[in-house]
């Protein structure tokens, strides 16, 4: 399998910016992809967010296996996070955020009250790796009331505070991916969900790995989606060839267009067309 690394320079800058801003923050809202909740977490964030209230949002939960979503929610709750399943695109779960924020920041409200500070809004930082749905989440939460100033990189040199209502303000931060994956399977999983630039990815290898995983963990899904038979023990590459034939996908003459079908399988997985799939377990 290819060795995936992807760490553009602007992410180093983003990390520095977060380090500077963390002292202004009461709450860190971290988005992870529900299909790979652990692989899509940035280890730096635990370090940055120490001593802050924490919420983890399992985003794109509609694309993930709902039984496994529940296991992941238990896993994060036991680690002391407040957890919520959301789908930023449709807005599902986003309404419940306000209540979870109140719970997560109970101690902050107590401290404020003792100092005689009433109704100071919670200042939250929204974090997450690229392509995990941060902007969609912020827009979905803010609706039309979003007072964002310039959304192109470099337009706003200052901090971007978004006032959602009297009780909550968000600080937007660029997506950060960590510099090095200690475990290569993390890189592969992130490549599968599209958190990396597809130019650095070998789609045929990725499709083989995905097909192998689905045959073991979600038997029957590929057969149903692509109308093929998969004999027991068949190798992933042979399965991809079967899909090529089933879809009549040829280059010239009888040569199979493996790259086109590989891209299609990965794309079908990302869009949830193969089924509700979670790639890792707590």
C-alpha positions as CSV (number, residue, x, y, z in Angstrom):
1,X,0.0,0.0,0.0
2,X,1.2,3.5,-0.7
3,X,2.5,5.6,2.1
4,X,0.2,8.6,2.5
5,X,1.5,11.9,3.9
6,X,-0.1,15.2,3.3
7,X,0.7,18.3,5.3
8,X,0.6,21.6,3.3
9,X,2.4,24.5,4.9
10,X,-0.7,26.5,5.7
11,X,-1.6,24.0,8.3
12,X,1.5,24.8,10.4
13,X,0.3,28.4,10.4
14,X,-3.2,27.3,11.4
15,X,-1.9,25.3,14.3
16,X,0.1,28.4,15.5
17,X,-3.1,30.5,15.2
18,X,-5.0,28.0,17.4
19,X,-2.3,28.0,20.0
20,X,-2.6,31.8,20.2
21,X,-6.4,31.8,20.4
22,X,-7.0,28.9,22.8
23,X,-6.7,31.2,25.8
24,X,-9.8,33.2,24.7
25,X,-11.9,30.0,24.5
26,X,-14.3,28.3,26.9
27,X,-15.2,25.3,24.7
28,X,-13.7,23.3,21.9
29,X,-16.2,21.8,19.5
30,X,-14.4,19.1,17.5
31,X,-15.9,17.6,14.3
32,X,-14.9,14.0,13.4
33,X,-16.1,11.9,10.5
34,X,-18.5,9.2,12.0
35,X,-17.1,6.6,9.5
36,X,-13.6,7.0,11.0
37,X,-14.0,8.8,14.3
38,X,-10.5,8.0,15.6
39,X,-8.6,8.4,12.4
40,X,-10.3,11.7,11.7
41,X,-9.2,13.2,15.1
42,X,-6.2,15.4,15.3
43,X,-4.0,14.3,18.3
44,X,-2.8,18.0,18.6
45,X,-6.3,19.1,19.6
46,X,-6.3,17.2,22.9
47,X,-3.0,18.9,23.8
48,X,-4.4,22.3,22.7
49,X,-7.7,21.9,24.4
50,X,-6.6,20.7,27.8
51,X,-8.6,22.3,30.6
52,X,-11.3,23.4,28.2
53,X,-14.9,22.0,28.0
54,X,-15.0,19.6,25.0
55,X,-17.7,18.5,22.6
56,X,-17.2,15.9,19.9
57,X,-19.6,15.9,17.0
58,X,-19.9,12.7,14.9
59,X,-20.5,14.4,11.6
60,X,-21.8,12.6,8.5
61,X,-23.4,10.1,10.9
62,X,-26.0,9.4,8.2
63,X,-23.2,7.7,6.1
64,X,-22.0,5.6,9.0
65,X,-23.3,2.3,10.5
66,X,-25.8,3.4,13.1
67,X,-25.1,0.6,15.5
68,X,-21.4,1.6,15.4
69,X,-22.3,5.3,15.9
70,X,-23.8,4.3,19.3
71,X,-20.6,2.4,20.3
72,X,-18.5,5.4,19.4
73,X,-20.8,7.7,21.4
74,X,-20.3,5.5,24.4
75,X,-16.5,5.4,23.8
76,X,-16.1,9.2,23.7
77,X,-18.6,9.7,26.7
78,X,-16.4,7.4,28.8
79,X,-13.4,9.5,27.9
80,X,-15.2,12.6,29.3
81,X,-16.4,14.2,26.1
82,X,-19.9,15.4,25.4
83,X,-20.9,13.7,22.2
84,X,-23.6,14.3,19.5
85,X,-24.4,12.7,16.2
86,X,-24.9,15.3,13.5
87,X,-25.3,15.7,9.8
88,X,-24.2,19.2,8.9
89,X,-25.6,19.0,5.3
90,X,-29.2,18.3,6.3
91,X,-28.9,20.0,9.7
92,X,-29.9,16.9,11.6
93,X,-28.8,17.0,15.2
94,X,-27.5,20.6,14.9
95,X,-30.5,22.0,16.9
96,X,-29.5,20.0,19.9
97,X,-26.1,21.7,20.1
98,X,-27.3,24.5,22.3
99,X,-28.4,22.1,25.1
100,X,-25.1,20.2,24.9
101,X,-23.1,23.4,25.1
102,X,-25.0,24.3,28.3
103,X,-24.2,20.9,29.8
104,X,-20.5,21.1,28.7
105,X,-20.0,24.6,30.1
106,X,-21.8,24.1,33.4
107,X,-18.6,24.8,35.4
108,X,-17.9,28.0,33.4
109,X,-21.4,29.3,34.2
110,X,-20.9,28.5,37.9
111,X,-17.5,30.3,37.9
112,X,-19.0,33.4,36.2
113,X,-21.9,33.5,38.6
114,X,-19.6,33.5,41.6
115,X,-17.7,36.4,40.1
116,X,-21.0,38.2,39.5
117,X,-20.6,37.9,35.7
118,X,-24.0,37.2,34.2
119,X,-24.9,36.0,30.6
120,X,-21.4,36.2,29.2
121,X,-21.6,34.2,25.9
122,X,-19.7,30.9,25.6
123,X,-16.8,31.3,23.3
124,X,-16.3,28.2,21.3
125,X,-13.6,27.1,18.8
126,X,-14.7,24.8,16.0
127,X,-11.9,22.4,15.0
128,X,-11.5,19.4,12.7
129,X,-9.3,18.0,10.0
130,X,-9.9,19.2,6.3
131,X,-13.1,18.0,4.6
132,X,-14.8,16.9,7.8
133,X,-17.6,19.4,7.2
134,X,-16.6,22.3,9.5
135,X,-17.8,25.1,7.2
136,X,-21.1,23.3,6.5
137,X,-21.6,22.8,10.2
138,X,-20.9,26.4,11.0
139,X,-23.3,27.6,8.3
140,X,-25.9,25.2,9.3
141,X,-25.6,26.3,13.0
142,X,-25.5,30.0,12.1
143,X,-28.2,30.0,9.5
144,X,-28.7,33.4,8.1
145,X,-27.5,35.2,11.3
146,X,-23.9,34.5,10.4
147,X,-21.9,37.6,10.7
148,X,-18.8,36.3,9.1
149,X,-16.4,38.8,7.6
150,X,-14.7,37.6,4.4
151,X,-14.5,33.9,3.9
152,X,-11.6,33.7,1.4
153,X,-8.3,32.6,2.9
154,X,-6.3,35.7,3.8
155,X,-9.3,38.2,3.4
156,X,-9.7,38.5,7.2
157,X,-6.4,39.0,8.9
158,X,-8.0,39.2,12.3
159,X,-10.0,36.5,14.2
160,X,-13.3,35.4,12.7
161,X,-15.8,35.5,15.5
162,X,-19.3,34.4,14.5
163,X,-22.0,35.5,16.9
164,X,-24.7,32.8,16.8
165,X,-27.0,34.2,19.5
166,X,-26.7,35.9,22.9
167,X,-25.2,32.8,24.5
168,X,-22.8,31.5,21.9
169,X,-19.9,32.9,19.8
170,X,-17.8,30.8,17.5
171,X,-14.2,31.3,16.5
172,X,-13.6,29.7,13.1
173,X,-10.3,27.9,12.5
174,X,-8.9,26.4,9.3
175,X,-8.8,22.6,9.1
176,X,-5.6,21.0,10.4
177,X,-4.2,17.6,9.6
178,X,-1.3,16.4,11.7
179,X,2.2,16.3,10.1
180,X,2.8,12.6,10.3
181,X,0.6,9.5,10.6
182,X,2.3,7.2,13.1
183,X,0.0,4.5,11.8
184,X,-0.4,4.1,8.1
185,X,-3.9,2.7,8.3
186,X,-4.9,6.1,9.5
187,X,-3.6,7.6,6.3
188,X,-5.5,4.9,4.2
189,X,-8.8,5.6,6.1
190,X,-8.5,9.3,5.6
191,X,-7.8,8.7,1.9
192,X,-10.9,6.6,1.7
193,X,-13.2,9.2,3.1
194,X,-11.6,11.9,0.9
195,X,-9.8,13.9,3.6
196,X,-6.7,14.0,1.4
197,X,-6.1,15.3,-2.0
198,X,-6.9,12.5,-4.5
199,X,-3.8,13.5,-6.5
200,X,-1.6,11.9,-3.8
201,X,-3.7,8.7,-3.6
202,X,-3.6,5.5,-5.7
203,X,-7.3,5.0,-6.3
204,X,-6.9,1.4,-7.6
205,X,-5.0,0.4,-4.4
206,X,-7.5,2.2,-2.3
207,X,-10.5,0.5,-4.0
208,X,-8.8,-2.9,-3.5
209,X,-8.4,-2.2,0.2
210,X,-12.0,-1.0,0.5
211,X,-13.4,-4.0,-1.4
212,X,-11.4,-6.4,0.9
213,X,-12.7,-4.6,4.0
214,X,-16.3,-4.7,2.8
215,X,-16.2,-8.4,1.9
216,X,-15.2,-9.2,5.5
217,X,-17.2,-6.6,7.5
218,X,-20.3,-5.9,5.3
219,X,-20.8,-9.1,3.2
220,X,-23.5,-8.8,0.6
221,X,-23.3,-5.0,0.1
222,X,-21.0,-5.1,-3.0
223,X,-23.1,-7.9,-4.6
224,X,-26.2,-5.9,-4.1
225,X,-24.8,-2.6,-5.3
226,X,-23.0,-3.9,-8.4
227,X,-25.2,-6.9,-9.2
228,X,-22.2,-9.4,-9.1
229,X,-21.5,-12.8,-7.6
230,X,-18.5,-13.0,-5.3
231,X,-17.2,-16.5,-4.8
232,X,-15.8,-17.2,-1.3
233,X,-12.2,-16.2,-0.9
234,X,-12.1,-14.1,-4.2
235,X,-9.3,-11.5,-4.2
236,X,-10.3,-7.8,-4.2
237,X,-8.7,-7.1,-7.6
238,X,-10.8,-9.9,-9.2
239,X,-13.9,-8.4,-7.6
240,X,-13.1,-5.1,-9.2
241,X,-12.7,-6.8,-12.5
242,X,-16.1,-8.4,-12.1
243,X,-17.6,-4.9,-11.5
244,X,-15.9,-3.7,-14.7
245,X,-17.5,-6.5,-16.6
246,X,-20.9,-6.0,-15.0
247,X,-20.7,-2.3,-15.8
248,X,-19.3,-3.0,-19.3
249,X,-16.5,-0.7,-18.6
250,X,-13.7,-1.3,-21.2
251,X,-10.9,0.8,-22.4
252,X,-10.4,-0.5,-26.0
253,X,-11.2,-3.9,-27.2
254,X,-11.5,-6.3,-24.2
255,X,-9.2,-4.3,-21.9
256,X,-10.9,-3.5,-18.6
257,X,-10.9,0.1,-17.3
258,X,-9.8,-0.7,-13.8
259,X,-9.0,2.9,-12.9
260,X,-12.4,4.2,-13.8
261,X,-14.2,1.5,-11.8
262,X,-11.8,1.9,-8.8
263,X,-12.7,5.6,-8.8
264,X,-16.4,4.8,-9.0
265,X,-16.3,2.3,-6.1
266,X,-14.4,4.8,-3.9
267,X,-16.9,7.5,-4.9
268,X,-19.9,5.3,-4.2
269,X,-18.5,4.6,-0.8
270,X,-17.9,8.3,0.0
271,X,-21.4,9.2,-1.1
272,X,-23.1,6.4,0.9
273,X,-24.4,4.6,-2.2
274,X,-22.9,1.2,-1.2
275,X,-24.5,1.4,2.3
276,X,-24.0,2.8,5.8
277,X,-20.4,1.8,6.6
278,X,-18.0,2.5,9.5
279,X,-14.4,1.7,8.8
280,X,-13.1,1.4,12.3
281,X,-14.3,0.3,15.7
282,X,-13.5,1.7,19.2
